[in-house]
C-alpha cells in the first residue's frame, strides 16, 4: 500500500548545509521507572496509555528528534510479555498484572516510533531489582523471590550482585530474548552497574568475592565483573541481530585527573571507574559497545565537573565509536544558571564543535511538554530546524542500498498552491528501507548529497512512496532548481541519488513547471 504524505509547510534554505550537520543523533529518554515520563502515574488504561505515548512522540518529532530511548526494563520487570520477568507495576499498578485491555506495549511503542521516522532504543536497567524495599510491588514470580541469594540490599534498594555468574547469565538471557523477538534498533543500558556509593554503607558482596575473587584487588575484581557482562551482552546482541546497536549511558566522569593522568580535569565525588566499577574506555577501545552517551548534566563553569571540560574530554576518548552528549533539560529553572535560556543552545554548539561527537540526548521527555526556557522553540526554529540523518556505523554496515526508482513525477495545482508529486519505489531486496530523503539544489553543478542536509526525510511506511511537496514553501530565488531522491536503509546508510528532475519558471512570481 502506498503511503500518501503531504507536506504542508516547509522552510528551506539553499545554504542550510552550513547551518547544521547532515548527520546528527537527536534523541530523548522516555523513563518509565516510577512513571517519570510515561505512562503518567495512575494511568493503567491501555488505550489512554497509547494516546499519551503518541502525543509524547509527536512533541519530540516537532522538536526535531530522530530517535527515542525508552525504558522497557526498569527494575527486573517488563513493559512487554516476557518469559523471564513479570509485568511492571508502573505499567499496570501491580507487578505481574497484564495490561487491560491487553496489548504488547513494546510492539506498540516500536511501531509508533518507526511510523514517525524515529529509531527505537530499548533501555534496560542492568542490575536494579527493587526500587524501594518493602514498598515496591513484587510479584511471586519476580527473580528476587525465585533466587534471593543473587541479590544485595543497599540503600533501601535491591540489586543483583554483579559478581554472581548465574545472575549475569540471567540478565544476558533477558536481553537476548528482547533482541530476538522485537524490532529494536538498539539495546541501551544506563549507569547503574554497581550502585552509587552511600556514605557509611558497604555493598555486601563478600560471599561472591570470596568465591570468585582469586586474590584480586576488590576494585579490579568488580570492574572485571562488569566487563564480563558487557562482553557477554555484546556477543549475544550480535548473534541475535547483527544490525542491533549496543549503547551505554554512563555517569559523566570516567575518572578524575588526580587519580589517573588519562582522566578529566574534574573533581567529581564519584566516578565510573572508581565507584561504579564501569571502565567505559575499555569497552570503547575494544569495540564492545557501539555508542556512549555520557550524562553531562552540569553547566559551564561547574566547580567540580564543568561541562566544557567534559565535552572536550569525551571528544578525545571515543576510540572511533559514536559519542552523543546527554543534556539535562530536567534541570531547567532549578538555579540561576539553569534559568538561563541560552545554556542548552551553548551546550549544543559546544558539542557540535567536535567531529568525534555525533549528537545529543535529552533527559527527560516530559520536560519538553512545558517548553522549558523556550528550548522547544530554539530547537524547532534554529538548532533542529532541518532534519538530520542518524549517523551510520560503518563497523556494522557500510554498503549503500540501491537508489529508489522514480515511477512518476509531476506538478499539480497552480500559483501558490503548486505541489510536486513524487511516486517512487524501493527495489533493494537485500536491505530494509528506513526512509526516503528529498533534496533540492539550485544548480546542476552542485548536486552532491554527501554533505548536504535534506529538505525532508519521509518515513518508509512501505517500499513505495507517494509524496506531495508544497513548492511554494521552498524559498528559491532563481528560476530553476533540481529535485533529488535517495533511500536510507535501516542501518542509516544512504543510497546514491536517484533522480535530478529539473524545475523551471519564467519569473520569481510565476509557477514552476517540469523541464522535459
PABA-59763 format. One record per residue (C-alpha): x, y, z; residue in three letters; chain. Coordinates in nm, 2 decimals. Example, Ala and Ser with C-alpha at 12.3 -4.5 7.8 and 13.67 -1.06 7.14 Angstrom:
       X       Y       Z  type  mol
    1.23   -0.45    0.78   ALA    A
    1.37   -0.11    0.71   SER    A
//
This chain:
       X       Y       Z  type  mol
    0.00    0.00    0.00   UNK    A
    0.14    0.34   -0.09   UNK    A
    0.19    0.59    0.18   UNK    A
    0.05    0.94    0.10   UNK    A
    0.22    1.21    0.29   UNK    A
    0.15    1.57    0.24   UNK    A
    0.40    1.84    0.33   UNK    A
    0.21    2.14    0.44   UNK    A
    0.48    2.38    0.54   UNK    A
    0.85    2.35    0.46   UNK    A
    1.11    2.61    0.53   UNK    A
    1.43    2.56    0.33   UNK    A
    1.75    2.75    0.25   UNK    A
    2.00    2.65   -0.01   UNK    A
    2.28    2.72    0.23   UNK    A
    2.15    2.50    0.51   UNK    A
    2.44    2.27    0.48   UNK    A
    2.64    2.53    0.67   UNK    A
    2.38    2.58    0.94   UNK    A
    2.37    2.23    1.09   UNK    A
    2.52    1.88    1.03   UNK    A
    2.38    1.64    0.78   UNK    A
    2.42    1.36    1.03   UNK    A
    2.33    1.40    1.40   UNK    A
    2.17    1.17    1.66   UNK    A
    1.89    1.36    1.83   UNK    A
    1.71    1.17    2.10   UNK    A
    1.52    1.19    2.43   UNK    A
    1.50    0.94    2.71   UNK    A
    1.15    0.82    2.80   UNK    A
    1.17    0.70    3.16   UNK    A
    0.91    0.46    3.29   UNK    A
    1.06    0.39    3.64   UNK    A
    0.83    0.55    3.90   UNK    A
    0.63    0.69    3.60   UNK    A
    0.88    0.97    3.54   UNK    A
    0.78    1.02    3.17   UNK    A
    0.53    0.75    3.07   UNK    A
    0.27    0.64    3.15   UNK    A
    0.15    0.90    3.39   UNK    A
    0.11    0.78    3.75   UNK    A
   -0.22    0.60    3.80   UNK    A
   -0.29    0.57    3.43   UNK    A
   -0.34    0.20    3.39   UNK    A
   -0.59    0.20    3.10   UNK    A
   -0.43    0.06    2.78   UNK    A
   -0.59    0.29    2.53   UNK    A
   -0.52    0.60    2.74   UNK    A
   -0.15    0.49    2.77   UNK    A
   -0.14    0.46    2.39   UNK    A
   -0.28    0.81    2.35   UNK    A
   -0.02    0.96    2.59   UNK    A
    0.26    0.78    2.42   UNK    A
    0.16    0.90    2.07   UNK    A
    0.13    1.26    2.20   UNK    A
    0.47    1.24    2.36   UNK    A
    0.63    1.12    2.03   UNK    A
    0.46    1.39    1.84   UNK    A
    0.61    1.66    2.06   UNK    A
    0.95    1.50    2.02   UNK    A
    0.92    1.49    1.64   UNK    A
    0.81    1.85    1.64   UNK    A
    1.13    1.93    1.83   UNK    A
    1.34    1.76    1.56   UNK    A
    1.42    1.43    1.74   UNK    A
    1.51    1.13    1.52   UNK    A
    1.53    0.86    1.80   UNK    A
    1.38    0.77    2.13   UNK    A
    1.54    0.57    2.42   UNK    A
    1.25    0.40    2.60   UNK    A
    1.29    0.23    2.94   UNK    A
    1.14   -0.12    2.90   UNK    A
    1.30   -0.30    3.20   UNK    A
    1.33   -0.05    3.49   UNK    A
    1.37   -0.30    3.78   UNK    A
    1.39   -0.66    3.65   UNK    A
    1.03   -0.62    3.53   UNK    A
    0.89   -0.58    3.18   UNK    A
    0.69   -0.34    2.96   UNK    A
    0.63   -0.64    2.73   UNK    A
    0.53   -1.00    2.77   UNK    A
    0.85   -1.16    2.90   UNK    A
    0.91   -1.53    2.96   UNK    A
    1.15   -1.43    3.24   UNK    A
    1.01   -1.13    3.42   UNK    A
    0.67   -1.00    3.54   UNK    A
    0.48   -0.71    3.40   UNK    A
    0.59   -0.38    3.55   UNK    A
    0.40   -0.22    3.84   UNK    A
    0.45    0.12    3.66   UNK    A
    0.25   -0.01    3.36   UNK    A
   -0.05   -0.18    3.54   UNK    A
   -0.03   -0.07    3.91   UNK    A
    0.07   -0.42    4.03   UNK    A
    0.37   -0.62    3.93   UNK    A
    0.27   -0.92    3.74   UNK    A
   -0.07   -0.79    3.63   UNK    A
   -0.11   -0.78    3.25   UNK    A
   -0.24   -0.46    3.07   UNK    A
   -0.61   -0.42    3.03   UNK    A
   -0.73   -0.42    2.76   UNK    A
   -0.44   -0.65    2.67   UNK    A
   -0.17   -0.52    2.44   UNK    A
    0.20   -0.56    2.39   UNK    A
    0.34   -0.21    2.49   UNK    A
    0.68   -0.28    2.34   UNK    A
    0.55   -0.38    2.00   UNK    A
    0.32   -0.08    2.00   UNK    A
    0.59    0.16    2.10   UNK    A
    0.83    0.04    1.84   UNK    A
    0.57    0.06    1.56   UNK    A
    0.46    0.41    1.66   UNK    A
    0.82    0.53    1.67   UNK    A
    0.91    0.38    1.33   UNK    A
    0.59    0.54    1.18   UNK    A
    0.74    0.88    1.27   UNK    A
    1.09    0.80    1.14   UNK    A
    1.23    0.76    1.50   UNK    A
    1.48    0.49    1.59   UNK    A
    1.38    0.29    1.89   UNK    A
    1.64    0.22    2.15   UNK    A
    1.53   -0.03    2.42   UNK    A
    1.66    0.10    2.75   UNK    A
    1.71   -0.17    3.02   UNK    A
    1.85   -0.12    3.37   UNK    A
    2.11   -0.39    3.41   UNK    A
    2.10   -0.47    3.78   UNK    A
    1.83   -0.28    3.97   UNK    A
    1.57   -0.53    4.10   UNK    A
    1.36   -0.35    4.37   UNK    A
    1.33    0.03    4.38   UNK    A
    1.20    0.06    4.74   UNK    A
    1.24   -0.24    4.96   UNK    A
    0.92   -0.30    5.14   UNK    A
    0.72   -0.06    4.93   UNK    A
    0.76   -0.18    4.57   UNK    A
    0.51   -0.42    4.43   UNK    A
    0.69   -0.75    4.40   UNK    A
    0.53   -1.05    4.22   UNK    A
    0.58   -1.41    4.35   UNK    A
    0.75   -1.49    4.02   UNK    A
    0.99   -1.19    4.04   UNK    A
    1.36   -1.30    4.03   UNK    A
    1.42   -1.17    4.38   UNK    A
    1.17   -1.42    4.51   UNK    A
    1.29   -1.71    4.29   UNK    A
    1.66   -1.66    4.36   UNK    A
    1.70   -1.43    4.67   UNK    A
    2.06   -1.54    4.70   UNK    A
    2.15   -1.35    4.39   UNK    A
    2.08   -1.01    4.54   UNK    A
    2.22   -0.75    4.77   UNK    A
    2.02   -0.49    4.96   UNK    A
    2.18   -0.15    4.96   UNK    A
    2.05    0.20    5.03   UNK    A
    1.69    0.08    5.06   UNK    A
    1.70   -0.08    4.72   UNK    A
    1.78   -0.43    4.60   UNK    A
    2.04   -0.51    4.33   UNK    A
    2.17   -0.81    4.15   UNK    A
    2.52   -0.90    4.28   UNK    A
    2.73   -0.83    3.96   UNK    A
    2.99   -1.09    4.08   UNK    A
    2.73   -1.37    4.07   UNK    A
    2.79   -1.56    3.74   UNK    A
    2.44   -1.70    3.73   UNK    A
    2.29   -1.36    3.78   UNK    A
    2.50   -1.23    3.49   UNK    A
    2.38   -1.51    3.26   UNK    A
    2.02   -1.45    3.36   UNK    A
    2.04   -1.08    3.26   UNK    A
    2.20   -1.19    2.93   UNK    A
    1.91   -1.43    2.86   UNK    A
    1.66   -1.14    2.92   UNK    A
    1.84   -0.91    2.68   UNK    A
    1.88   -1.19    2.42   UNK    A
    1.51   -1.25    2.43   UNK    A
    1.43   -0.88    2.36   UNK    A
    1.67   -0.85    2.07   UNK    A
    1.54   -1.18    1.92   UNK    A
    1.17   -1.11    1.93   UNK    A
    1.15   -0.73    1.88   UNK    A
    1.25   -0.49    1.60   UNK    A
    1.46   -0.27    1.83   UNK    A
    1.72   -0.06    1.66   UNK    A
    1.95   -0.06    1.97   UNK    A
    1.98   -0.20    2.32   UNK    A
    2.07    0.07    2.57   UNK    A
    2.20    0.04    2.93   UNK    A
    2.22    0.33    3.18   UNK    A
    2.47    0.40    3.45   UNK    A
    2.36    0.16    3.73   UNK    A
    2.61   -0.12    3.74   UNK    A
    2.75   -0.13    4.09   UNK    A
    2.53    0.13    4.27   UNK    A
    2.65    0.48    4.36   UNK    A
    2.83    0.48    4.69   UNK    A
    2.64    0.58    5.00   UNK    A
    2.85    0.72    5.29   UNK    A
    2.87    0.48    5.58   UNK    A
    2.73    0.18    5.38   UNK    A
    2.91   -0.10    5.21   UNK    A
    2.79   -0.31    4.92   UNK    A
    2.79   -0.66    5.07   UNK    A
    2.94   -0.88    4.81   UNK    A
    3.18   -1.07    5.04   UNK    A
    3.04   -1.41    4.95   UNK    A
    3.09   -1.38    4.58   UNK    A
    3.43   -1.21    4.63   UNK    A
    3.54   -1.50    4.84   UNK    A
    3.42   -1.75    4.58   UNK    A
    3.55   -1.58    4.26   UNK    A
    3.79   -1.31    4.37   UNK    A
    4.10   -1.53    4.32   UNK    A
    4.32   -1.29    4.52   UNK    A
    4.24   -0.99    4.30   UNK    A
    4.21   -0.64    4.44   UNK    A
    3.83   -0.60    4.51   UNK    A
    3.80   -0.29    4.28   UNK    A
    3.97   -0.47    3.99   UNK    A
    3.76   -0.77    4.06   UNK    A
    3.44   -0.57    4.05   UNK    A
    3.54   -0.40    3.72   UNK    A
    3.62   -0.74    3.57   UNK    A
    3.26   -0.85    3.67   UNK    A
    3.11   -0.55    3.48   UNK    A
    3.35   -0.60    3.19   UNK    A
    3.23   -0.97    3.18   UNK    A
    2.86   -0.89    3.13   UNK    A
    2.94   -0.62    2.87   UNK    A
    3.13   -0.87    2.66   UNK    A
    2.85   -1.13    2.70   UNK    A
    2.59   -0.88    2.60   UNK    A
    2.79   -0.76    2.30   UNK    A
    2.82   -1.12    2.18   UNK    A
    2.45   -1.20    2.25   UNK    A
    2.32   -0.89    2.07   UNK    A
    2.54   -0.95    1.76   UNK    A
    2.43   -1.32    1.75   UNK    A
    2.06   -1.24    1.76   UNK    A
    2.07   -0.93    1.54   UNK    A
    2.40   -0.81    1.38   UNK    A
    2.23   -0.48    1.30   UNK    A
    2.12   -0.40    1.65   UNK    A
    2.34   -0.14    1.82   UNK    A
    2.46   -0.16    2.18   UNK    A
    2.49    0.17    2.37   UNK    A
    2.58    0.27    2.73   UNK    A
    2.49    0.60    2.91   UNK    A
    2.74    0.63    3.19   UNK    A
    2.79    0.89    3.46   UNK    A
    2.96    1.19    3.30   UNK    A
    3.30    1.14    3.46   UNK    A
    3.51    0.84    3.38   UNK    A
    3.79    0.92    3.63   UNK    A
    3.94    1.24    3.78   UNK    A
    4.28    1.35    3.67   UNK    A
    4.42    1.33    4.02   UNK    A
    4.36    0.96    4.02   UNK    A
    4.47    0.89    3.66   UNK    A
    4.66    1.11    3.41   UNK    A
    4.41    0.99    3.14   UNK    A
    4.12    1.13    3.35   UNK    A
    3.94    1.46    3.31   UNK    A
    4.04    1.78    3.49   UNK    A
    3.74    1.74    3.73   UNK    A
    3.68    1.69    4.10   UNK    A
    3.38    1.46    4.08   UNK    A
    3.29    1.30    4.41   UNK    A
    3.22    0.97    4.24   UNK    A
    3.34    0.83    3.91   UNK    A
    3.26    0.54    3.67   UNK    A
    3.59    0.37    3.72   UNK    A
    3.64    0.41    4.09   UNK    A
    3.29    0.39    4.23   UNK    A
    3.06    0.23    3.97   UNK    A
    3.33   -0.01    3.85   UNK    A
    3.25    0.07    3.49   UNK    A
    3.56    0.10    3.27   UNK    A
    3.38    0.27    2.98   UNK    A
    3.70    0.35    2.79   UNK    A
    3.79   -0.02    2.78   UNK    A
    3.46   -0.10    2.62   UNK    A
    3.50    0.17    2.36   UNK    A
    3.86    0.07    2.28   UNK    A
    3.77   -0.30    2.24   UNK    A
    3.46   -0.23    2.04   UNK    A
    3.22   -0.39    2.29   UNK    A
    2.98   -0.10    2.26   UNK    A
    2.87    0.10    1.96   UNK    A
    2.80    0.43    2.12   UNK    A
    2.83    0.61    2.45   UNK    A
    2.61    0.88    2.60   UNK    A
    2.79    1.05    2.89   UNK    A
    2.54    1.22    3.12   UNK    A
    2.68    1.58    3.12   UNK    A
    2.41    1.73    3.33   UNK    A
    2.63    2.01    3.46   UNK    A
    2.66    2.37    3.34   UNK    A
    2.96    2.55    3.20   UNK    A
    3.20    2.65    3.48   UNK    A
    3.06    2.40    3.73   UNK    A
    3.31    2.38    4.03   UNK    A
    3.35    2.00    4.02   UNK    A
    3.25    1.89    3.67   UNK    A
    3.24    2.18    3.41   UNK    A
    3.05    2.09    3.10   UNK    A
    3.31    2.25    2.87   UNK    A
    3.59    2.04    3.02   UNK    A
    3.40    1.72    3.00   UNK    A
    3.26    1.76    2.64   UNK    A
    3.62    1.82    2.53   UNK    A
    3.75    1.52    2.73   UNK    A
    3.49    1.28    2.59   UNK    A
    3.55    1.41    2.23   UNK    A
    3.91    1.28    2.27   UNK    A
    3.82    0.94    2.41   UNK    A
    3.57    0.79    2.18   UNK    A
    3.81    0.54    2.01   UNK    A
    3.62    0.55    1.68   UNK    A
    3.28    0.47    1.83   UNK    A
    2.99    0.72    1.84   UNK    A
    2.95    0.97    2.13   UNK    A
    2.63    1.15    2.19   UNK    A
    2.61    1.40    2.48   UNK    A
    2.34    1.36    2.75   UNK    A
    2.19    1.70    2.83   UNK    A
    1.99    1.77    3.15   UNK    A
    1.69    1.97    3.04   UNK    A
    1.51    1.85    3.36   UNK    A
    1.72    2.10    3.55   UNK    A
    1.55    2.40    3.39   UNK    A
    1.47    2.66    3.65   UNK    A
    1.65    2.48    3.94   UNK    A
    1.90    2.76    3.99   UNK    A
    2.03    3.08    3.84   UNK    A
    2.24    2.91    3.58   UNK    A
    1.96    2.68    3.47   UNK    A
    1.72    2.97    3.43   UNK    A
    1.94    3.10    3.15   UNK    A
    1.76    3.01    2.82   UNK    A
    2.10    3.00    2.64   UNK    A
    2.25    2.72    2.84   UNK    A
    2.12    2.43    2.62   UNK    A
    2.20    2.62    2.30   UNK    A
    2.55    2.68    2.42   UNK    A
    2.59    2.31    2.51   UNK    A
    2.47    2.20    2.16   UNK    A
    2.71    2.44    2.00   UNK    A
    3.00    2.31    2.21   UNK    A
    2.92    1.95    2.12   UNK    A
    2.89    2.03    1.75   UNK    A
    3.24    2.19    1.76   UNK    A
    3.39    1.83    1.78   UNK    A
    3.38    1.60    1.48   UNK    A
    3.40    1.30    1.72   UNK    A
    3.07    1.39    1.89   UNK    A
    2.77    1.30    1.68   UNK    A
    2.46    1.42    1.87   UNK    A
    2.26    1.49    2.18   UNK    A
    2.02    1.30    2.41   UNK    A
    1.79    1.48    2.65   UNK    A
    1.67    1.38    2.99   UNK    A
    1.39    1.36    3.00   UNK    A
    1.10    1.36    2.76   UNK    A
    0.83    1.51    2.98   UNK    A
    1.03    1.83    3.03   UNK    A
    0.96    1.91    2.67   UNK    A
    0.58    1.92    2.74   UNK    A
    0.62    2.26    2.91   UNK    A
    0.87    2.42    2.67   UNK    A
    1.13    2.49    2.94   UNK    A
    1.31    2.82    2.89   UNK    A
    1.17    2.82    2.54   UNK    A
    1.40    2.54    2.44   UNK    A
    1.13    2.37    2.22   UNK    A
    1.13    2.70    2.02   UNK    A
    1.51    2.71    2.00   UNK    A
    1.52    2.35    1.87   UNK    A
    1.23    2.39    1.62   UNK    A
    1.34    2.73    1.48   UNK    A
    1.71    2.71    1.49   UNK    A
    1.92    2.41    1.61   UNK    A
    1.69    2.13    1.47   UNK    A
    1.51    2.33    1.21   UNK    A
    1.61    2.10    0.94   UNK    A
    1.61    1.71    0.95   UNK    A
    1.93    1.52    1.02   UNK    A
    2.01    1.16    0.93   UNK    A
    2.12    0.94    1.21   UNK    A
    2.50    0.87    1.17   UNK    A
    2.57    0.53    1.02   UNK    A
    2.81    0.29    1.19   UNK    A
    3.05    0.16    0.93   UNK    A
    3.16   -0.13    1.15   UNK    A
    2.80   -0.26    1.14   UNK    A
    2.72   -0.18    0.78   UNK    A
    2.88    0.04    0.51   UNK    A
    2.71   -0.09    0.19   UNK    A
    2.47    0.16    0.04   UNK    A
    2.13    0.04   -0.06   UNK    A
    2.01    0.06   -0.41   UNK    A
    1.86    0.40   -0.50   UNK    A
    1.49    0.43   -0.53   UNK    A
    1.32    0.40   -0.87   UNK    A
    1.11    0.70   -0.96   UNK    A
    0.79    0.59   -1.14   UNK    A
    0.63    0.93   -1.19   UNK    A
    0.70    1.29   -1.10   UNK    A
    0.46    1.58   -1.18   UNK    A
    0.33    1.92   -1.08   UNK    A
   -0.03    1.97   -0.96   UNK    A
   -0.22    2.29   -0.89   UNK    A
   -0.12    2.64   -0.98   UNK    A
    0.03    2.96   -0.83   UNK    A
    0.10    2.93   -0.46   UNK    A
   -0.09    2.60   -0.45   UNK    A
    0.15    2.42   -0.67   UNK    A
    0.26    2.08   -0.55   UNK    A
    0.53    1.84   -0.67   UNK    A
    0.40    1.48   -0.65   UNK    A
    0.67    1.20   -0.64   UNK    A
    0.58    0.83   -0.70   UNK    A
    0.88    0.61   -0.63   UNK    A
    0.96    0.25   -0.53   UNK    A
    1.24    0.09   -0.33   UNK    A
    1.36   -0.22   -0.51   UNK    A
    1.65   -0.34   -0.30   UNK    A
    1.56   -0.69   -0.18   UNK    A
    1.87   -0.73    0.04   UNK    A
    1.84   -0.42    0.27   UNK    A
    1.55   -0.29    0.47   UNK    A
    1.43    0.06    0.40   UNK    A
    1.41    0.32    0.68   UNK    A
    1.32    0.64    0.50   UNK    A
    1.34    0.84    0.18   UNK    A
    1.54    1.16    0.17   UNK    A
    1.44    1.45   -0.06   UNK    A
    1.69    1.72   -0.17   UNK    A
    1.67    2.04   -0.36   UNK    A
    1.96    2.20   -0.55   UNK    A
    2.00    2.54   -0.71   UNK    A
    2.22    2.42   -0.99   UNK    A
    2.31    2.10   -1.17   UNK    A
    2.68    2.17   -1.08   UNK    A
    2.61    2.13   -0.71   UNK    A
    2.42    1.80   -0.67   UNK    A
    2.65    1.61   -0.43   UNK    A
    2.45    1.49   -0.13   UNK    A
    2.75    1.37    0.08   UNK    A
    2.75    1.68    0.30   UNK    A
    2.41    1.82    0.22   UNK    A
    2.11    1.84    0.45   UNK    A
    1.79    1.70    0.30   UNK    A
    1.48    1.92    0.29   UNK    A
    1.27    1.63    0.41   UNK    A
    1.30    1.28    0.55   UNK    A
    1.00    1.07    0.48   UNK    A
    0.95    0.76    0.70   UNK    A
    0.91    0.45    0.49   UNK    A
    0.57    0.30    0.57   UNK    A
    0.61    0.07    0.28   UNK    A
    0.85    0.01   -0.01   UNK    A
    0.67    0.27   -0.22   UNK    A
    0.65    0.65   -0.19   UNK    A
    0.36    0.87   -0.28   UNK    A
    0.46    1.22   -0.16   UNK    A
    0.33    1.57   -0.22   UNK    A
    0.57    1.86   -0.17   UNK    A
    0.43    2.21   -0.15   UNK    A
    0.66    2.40   -0.38   UNK    A
    0.56    2.74   -0.25   UNK    A
    0.74    2.66    0.07   UNK    A
    1.08    2.64   -0.10   UNK    A
    1.21    2.99   -0.10   UNK    A
    1.43    2.96   -0.41   UNK    A
    1.50    3.30   -0.57   UNK    A
    1.62    3.16   -0.90   UNK    A
    1.43    3.03   -1.20   UNK    A
    1.54    2.67   -1.18   UNK    A
    1.60    2.40   -0.92   UNK    A
    1.66    2.03   -0.92   UNK    A
    1.49    1.77   -0.70   UNK    A
    1.68    1.46   -0.59   UNK    A
    1.57    1.14   -0.40   UNK    A
    1.77    0.89   -0.20   UNK    A
    1.69    0.58    0.00   UNK    A
    1.82    0.54    0.36   UNK    A
    1.83    0.18    0.49   UNK    A
    1.77    0.06    0.85   UNK    A
    2.14    0.10    0.92   UNK    A
    2.12    0.47    0.82   UNK    A
    2.33    0.41    0.51   UNK    A
    2.22    0.63    0.22   UNK    A
    2.20    0.54   -0.14   UNK    A
    2.32    0.73   -0.44   UNK    A
    2.09    1.00   -0.56   UNK    A
    1.83    0.85   -0.80   UNK    A
    1.69    1.15   -0.99   UNK    A
    1.77    1.50   -1.07   UNK    A
    1.45    1.64   -1.20   UNK    A
    1.48    2.00   -1.33   UNK    A
    1.21    2.25   -1.25   UNK    A
    1.19    2.59   -1.41   UNK    A
    0.98    2.91   -1.40   UNK    A
    0.97    3.23   -1.61   UNK    A
    0.98    3.47   -1.33   UNK    A
    1.00    3.45   -0.95   UNK    A
    0.62    3.50   -0.93   UNK    A
    0.53    3.26   -1.20   UNK    A
    0.46    2.89   -1.14   UNK    A
    0.70    2.61   -1.16   UNK    A
    0.70    2.36   -1.45   UNK    A
    0.89    2.04   -1.51   UNK    A
    1.16    2.07   -1.77   UNK    A
    1.13    1.79   -2.01   UNK    A
//
